[in-house]
Amino acid sequence: MKLIISEKPSLGRAIMKSLGEKFTKQDEYYESENYYVVPLHGHILELKDFEEYPENEGKYMWSVKNLPFFPQTYEYKISRGNKKIYDTIKKLLKKDEVTEVIHCGDADREGQIIVDLVLEKLGNTKPVTRPFIKSTTPEGLQKAFAERKPNEEYINVNAEGKTRSYVDFDFGINLSRYATKRTGTKEGLNVGRVIGAIVTEIYNRDLAIEQFVPRDYFKVESDLEIKLTSKEEFNVDAKEPDRAKAEAAAYAARLNAADAIVKDVKKSNQTKRSPRLFSQTDLQGAANKRFGFAPKRTLKAAQSLYEKGLITYPRTNTSYMAEGDRGMIAGTLKKLGPEFEMKPVFDNSKVDGHSAITPTGSYREVTGDELKIYQMVLDRFKAVFCKEPCTVLKTAMTIDCIENGSDIIETFKVSGEVPLTPGWKKYEPVSEQTTVLPELNVGDAVDHDFQPVAAQTKPPAHHTVTSLGKWMQNPFRKSDEDEIDYAKMLSGMEIGTEATRAAIIDKAIAKDYIKLTKNTYTIEPNGRFLVETCRALGIDMSSVKTAEMGKNTKAVSRGERTSEEVLTEVRQEIEEIIGSGASLGEATESDLICPRCGKHLKDSLSKLECDCGYTIWKTVAKKRLDEATIKSIIKGEKTPLLKGFKGRSGKSFSAYLIPKEDGSVAFEFPPREEKVSIGNCPKCGKPVYENKKGFGCSGWKADGTGCDFVIWKYDRATKKRIGIKEAKKLLIQKED
């Protein structure tokens, strides 16, 4: 018998389907003639918290004097709700007939340690093999099982995964507790390598936008036969605001008095390069742009498609394919038909385990988000492997403005293109502004009428889902147009990993550090507080530091560094930060006046306070107050309705803040919206109201003694969802 441990139930089901044996369901596992299959639910073990180590018994581990704490040996505990699964694996491993364990974690470092940790904690001594699963189709799984290798060959991947986990544990828990206690905030600060770098990057971008000083200037343009824009700019001087416009008008008049003559015309047929296959980051950016999906939503749909065997493994950071995938791609192309052919997308030097996301060649009916994401992956695949080239007729024209018959004032270069063959654009249209130039020859005159046009320099753009994703892949990239530096990326010079980024961004949003509106990220007051606190305490959350740490942990997987070396460096840094006792900065006198005694309030990172005892904390219920809200409190005014407060359970709520005499505040909650009845209960005649799961009688009581009439929103018998219109009709029918 072989014991198969899968990372999740869906993968376990796919594996059983591929093995061609009859499985029966037991308590926490499945059994056939030759296999036991135990599906996990992701991580069933988690690192113990500081208080759970015996050496910390009786210590208050939120005290700065007890920090930092570094475990001698990192200890794991069974996470909530997973003891039965753990005990099941323990029981099956003891069976004499089990001669091999097949490790079916996802094919990445997270998947590696999820299963490894369980086997290590149980002290397993039986042989373990590891299939590298790229596709969950029956064919893909059968191939992976046939080619499985001894798990020992992945020992460095195991070491890298653990090192990342230990680094995050040491850095995050120690410095989160330290920063929280140093600021005196009750809400807690989440100081982490990756979340910190992301929040800092958005903070820096937003700060650059806020501090940007626009420059007014005039440019000179003609928009008659061909649009011509001069390279000359005339800056507006505040002391002489009209001078720039006058200079621009004079230059325009000079150009208008000159002859605009075509100096050169070049025409050529050019092939437009197709887009690249999707990496996870590219897919998330494209889905956000097209459908407004947040990164986590796209990854959820893609993961489900992978588990259904429709696309390859989605957590990949490359747009290239490994050489070993040629056969799989050839099979998919054959199914698509003769309009497609092999293309040069195979390059092992740009693939770190997982190739780009492609369809598997299998299909089953999907709907909703999954259908949208699947269609995007399929269309991109077709675009990349389309046989017909996408060609255009490109025209490049040079125009000289000449005065006095020979003196060139300025030379203009313009270009245009006309589509010839659609090629890959049949499958993935691109909205482009095409400039069609008139048919002009060398020596022809061009109609022109230059005019001064007021303009202003623009600030940097806020980060979008696409730009932040590309930045995380390579934080040292000079522009969005640059080719990704795969050498840096594959050496670990990234911010986070494809497997973790979406969840970390989602966590930053949940903590109100950043905000995602449509496709734009902005910093929130809580995020500003986090970044400014860490800078004051000497905690380096820069992209340079974070990427360097990623490089160090990646080196562990290649055997270039040991886990102990990397952890020693991290621990030294943590000790220096906590040992320095860096000042948060003395409170400075602000412009705000204390309403109790009339003195200027003293401003610090955490609060505004006065010698008379009046104090306003800048964070209330895990929400950082903005300047306008603080000013309302000082004036003794009830604030507008504010969103984003969080209770002890972590649940968000909205409230008004009512100032008290000492600067503290009380919550005032908005009145609940009055429920509107959708009809009368056919059993007792009382009103029926809509709730989360159905439409229930208001005569229901918590003790079960009331009316039990309800129309569920999901009808299990018909497998249909019932909306308010259908519910009203059902009520009328029951009354009749």
Secondary structure, DSSP 8 states (H G I E B T S, - for coil): -EEEEESSHHHHHHHHHHHT---EE-SSSEE-SSEEEEE--S--EEE--GGGSGGGTT--TTSGGG-----SS--EEE-TT-HHHHHHHHHHHT-TT--EEEEE--SSHHHHHHHHHHHHHTT--S-EEE---S--SHHHHHHHHHT-EEGGGGHHHHHHHHHHHHHHHHHHHHHHHHHHHHHT-SS-----HHHHHHHHHHHHHHHHHHH----EEEEEEEESSSEEE-S--EE-BTTBTTHHHHHHHHHHHHHHHSEEEEEEEEEEEEE------B-HHHHHHHHHHHH---HHHHHHHHHHHHHTTSB--S----SSB-GGGHHHHHHHHHHH-TTB---S-B-GGG-SS---B-B-S------HHHHHHHHHHHHHHHHHHBSS--EEEEEEEEEEEEETTTEEEEEEEEEEEEEEE-GGGGTS-------------TT-B-----EEEEEE-------BHHHHHHHHH-TT-S-TTS---HHHHHTT-SSS-TTTHHHHHHHHHHTTSEEEETTEEEE-HHHHHHHHHHHHTT----HHHHHHHHHHHHHHHTTSS-HHHHHHHHHHHHHHHHHHT------EEEEEE-TTT--EEEE-SSEEE-TTS-EEESEETTEE--HHHHHHHHTT-----EEEEE-TTS-EEEEEEEE-TTS-EEEE----------EE-TTT--EEEE-SSEEEETT--TTS-S---EEESEETTTTEE--HHHHHHHHHHHH-
